[in-house]
């Protein structure tokens, strides 16, 4: 699998997914996919926007990471996701550059894709998710 790194999605944490979808649809976006991601403790909605998408995140339980984010910061930008052709190679490059990976191994994320998160202290204060490109 080869290809360039690209923007996959920008994620926004919200209290009410349905209301947030309606707000963004009023701006001309259209919700294409909604799913629960138990491994992350969230319900997500994807609204394509050109080559990337807007991902809205609503916590499924009151003690998960996105719920804690909302309690501490309120609604807003949660993370930026980069699409990579080979997640293992991308993680190896990140570690070699001194960027900390938050989990010891990639896991299955939304849309059935392998993902890993990078420590925001090593990425200019932004939580970065690496998403392996879908295999064709």
Helices and strands as residue ranges (DSSP letters): E 6-13, H 17-25, E 31-37, E 42-49, E 52-59, H 65-73, E 76-84, H 87-96, E 107-108, G 110-112, E 114-118, G 120-122, E 128-132
